[in-house]
Amino acid sequence: MQFKAVFEQKLSDFITDNQLFTTDDPLLLAISGGVDSVVMSAALCRLGYTVTLAHVNYQLRGSESDGDEQFVRQLAENLNVKLFVQRFDTQQEAKNNKQGIQETARKLRYEWFEALQKQYGFTHILTAHHLGDALETSLYQLAKGCGIKGIRGIPLRQGAVVRPMLAFSREEIVQYAHANHLQWREDSSNTSDYYTRNFIRHQIVPLLEKINPSVVQGFADTHQRLSDAAWWLQLAIADAEKQVVHESDGIFYLNIKALEQLPSPRLFLYECLKKWGFNYETAVLITKHLHSQSGTQFLSNTHRAAINRGQIVISPLSSDKTSDSSVSIPNFGTYRFDNQKVISVHLKQPKDVALHSGNPAVVWVDAAALVFPLTIRYWQAGDKMQPLGMRGSKKISDILTDLKIALHEKKSARVLCNAQGQILWLIGYRLSEIARISDDTAAVAEIAIR
């Protein structure tokens, strides 16, 4: 059997065995003009798949970039398939976003691919990464330090992105191109060791080939085993999360006792917490401090993990209080705040009033204490109030500590003040003695948060 027939049969079997897509699926193929993407496009067309090409001109190599674009346009015409082309001023985008060129280019192309997918209904986005790319990525990740998913290299699937050429080495791809008399473009930047991946390709892989001349092809089995292990790990983590994690109003609670019963609490913590921006080192640190004093906290760029009475509490930093988030209440009535909450302040008949509602979001107060305008604000360091039934004043921070309020709830606690700056209510927790209903109370007001 001719090599090109063997190649196409292997590709067809790989797609079918891994249930990647079918001949009825509309596919968007990323095409650079290099041999990998040219072969992917030609082979899939020959196998009868529904193909559309998408080419990005990053305008980084002057006339060479424009030459790539023209080549791809001719290729699409030869294959009789539709082509989308997008140009980006990549250098300017990188400068504006203070990012590296490669990082910027990757972000731009995938955002564009996803936009095309959404607009035209493509089921999959295909890239032409091959076994050599997967090996280089694995070595790169290993050098930096990684887990199973990192050392696996490039995944076969990643959301809508699929990589069918992971079945082949670059040598097989080039051989297929020659067998079919295919032309392609060489990216001059690939010859430079300036980029880390090029250095690995040109310097590290050849050393490994001295140990095993078939190291790239041999990585195929390793890649598959690591991918399978990563898949099983994901299932195990999801199952463990049902036992350890529960969520309430966007706050996540990890039961420490249940966590410690897992075979590897450290690994679970990392896999669970990484979606909130925590790295492996922080997961290890948290594991060592599971029984530290309540209030001990660890931060990612977006979230806080706080130890609180047998739990790890995960809350977004965006929920932290800000100094300018006060709300003014000019008179009796109903007012909205936080876009989700409503406070109502209304006069009530004494017969409709109970001293204890059983609902911490509803209180009845002496209307004389409501010197308008009232203000809802976050408590501040140094704030004091005289809790109902106490003789002296007490700091808000001490009240919350005595109530054993979790750190994330403590930070978001609010107070209701009158126009004289007196705290009438530590909302949801304690009413002030100032607002007490007594025998001398002439009018009663109900304050409720919904």
VENTADA-V185376 format. One record per pair of residues at least 12 apart in sequence whose C-alpha atoms are under 7 Angstrom apart, sorted by sequence separation. I is the first residue (numbers start at 1). GAP is how many residues later the second one is. If there is no record, write none. Layout:
# VENTADA-V185376
{{I,GAP} {I,GAP}}
This chain:
# VENTADA-V185376
{{57,12} {138,12} {295,12} {303,12} {304,12} {333,12} {383,12} {384,12} {414,12} {415,12} {138,13} {270,13} {294,13} {295,13} {303,13} {304,13} {332,13} {333,13} {382,13} {383,13} {414,13} {90,14} {138,14} {244,14} {269,14} {294,14} {302,14} {303,14} {332,14} {90,15} {138,15} {243,15} {244,15} {294,15} {302,15} {137,16} {137,17} {266,17} {290,17} {135,18} {266,18} {134,19} {134,20} {266,21} {29,22} {31,22} {278,22} {27,23} {28,23} {29,23} {30,23} {31,23} {32,23} {277,23} {26,24} {27,24} {28,24} {29,24} {30,24} {31,24} {277,24} {23,25} {25,25} {26,25} {27,25} {28,25} {29,25} {30,25} {277,25} {23,26} {24,26} {28,26} {276,26} {23,27} {276,27} {52,29} {53,29} {54,29} {55,29} {56,29} {57,29} {58,29} {59,29} {51,30} {52,30} {53,30} {54,30} {55,30} {56,30} {57,30} {58,30} {59,30} {52,31} {53,31} {54,31} {55,31} {56,31} {57,31} {58,31} {59,31} {237,31} {58,32} {129,34} {256,34} {378,34} {379,34} {8,35} {33,35} {125,35} {126,35} {127,35} {128,35} {130,35} {131,35} {378,35} {379,35} {124,36} {125,36} {126,36} {127,36} {129,36} {130,36} {131,36} {378,36} {379,36} {124,37} {125,37} {126,37} {128,37} {129,37} {130,37} {131,37} {132,37} {377,37} {378,37} {33,38} {124,38} {130,38} {131,38} {132,38} {376,38} {377,38} {385,38} {33,39} {130,39} {376,39} {377,39} {130,40} {376,40} {331,41} {375,41} {376,41} {330,42} {331,42} {374,42} {375,42} {330,43} {374,43} {375,43} {387,43} {388,43} {329,44} {330,44} {374,44} {387,44} {388,44} {389,44} {328,45} {329,45} {373,45} {374,45} {387,45} {388,45} {328,46} {329,46} {372,46} {373,46} {386,46} {387,46} {169,47} {328,47} {371,47} {372,47} {385,47} {386,47} {169,48} {327,48} {328,48} {370,48} {371,48} {326,49} {327,49} {326,50} {327,50} {326,51} {325,52} {56,53} {256,54} {255,55} {256,55} {255,56} {256,56} {254,57} {255,57} {321,57} {253,58} {254,58} {253,59} {254,59} {253,60} {136,61} {252,61} {253,61} {252,62} {251,63} {252,63} {136,64} {251,64} {136,65} {369,65} {369,66} {361,67} {360,68} {360,69} {366,69} {365,70} {366,70} {152,71} {365,71} {366,71} {155,72} {365,72} {152,74} {152,75} {366,75} {367,76} {366,77} {367,77} {148,78} {366,78} {367,78} {365,79} {366,79} {364,80} {365,80} {135,81} {149,81} {364,81} {365,81} {148,82} {364,82} {363,83} {364,83} {132,84} {135,84} {363,84} {131,85} {362,85} {363,85} {362,86} {361,87} {362,87} {40,88} {361,88} {131,89} {321,90} {37,91} {320,91} {321,91} {36,92} {320,92} {315,93} {28,94} {350,94} {27,95} {349,95} {26,96} {27,96} {28,96} {29,96} {30,96} {348,96} {26,97} {27,97} {28,97} {29,97} {30,97} {347,97} {348,97} {25,98} {27,98} {28,98} {29,98} {308,98} {347,98} {348,98} {346,99} {347,99} {345,100} {346,100} {306,101} {345,101} {346,101} {345,102} {344,103} {345,103} {344,104} {343,105} {344,105} {343,106} {342,107} {343,107} {341,108} {342,108} {341,109} {295,112} {68,117} {40,125} {39,134} {36,137} {39,138} {35,139} {38,146} {15,149} {35,149} {34,150} {35,150} {33,151} {34,151} {33,152} {34,152} {14,153} {11,156} {4,172} {4,175}}
